[in-house]
Amino acid sequence: MQVTFQTKAESKRQQQEEFLKLTGAERFFRFLEMSRAINKIMPVKNRLAFEERNKGNFLLIHKDLKDDEVG
């Protein structure tokens, strides 16, 4: 592991360049991964059950999704 020292602006520019190198699909999947990580770190209090939140809605759920990834 290499430690580098840089300004905030340099760091932000580097992150932006790396992000822009990704394809649209890769960017979308990174967003989904980040969203899931945030939800695990900061869960919502008093969240309704999946069935209650989606009562009366038509849902298509992929068979490969895990229970914690649905809803």
C-alpha positions, 0 to 999 in steps of 0.5 A: 500500500502506498501513501500519497499526500495531495490537496483536496482539489487534487484528490477530487480531480483524481476521483472524478477522472477514475469515475469518468473512465467507467462505463455507464453500467459500471457507474450505475452498479457502483451507485447501487453498491454505495446505496446498499452500503449506506443502508447497512451502515445507517438503517431506517428506524421503524421501517414497515415490513416489505409486504406492508410497504408494497401492499397492492403493488405489482412487483417483479422480483428476480429469483437470484436476489437475496432476501435482504436485497429485496425491498 
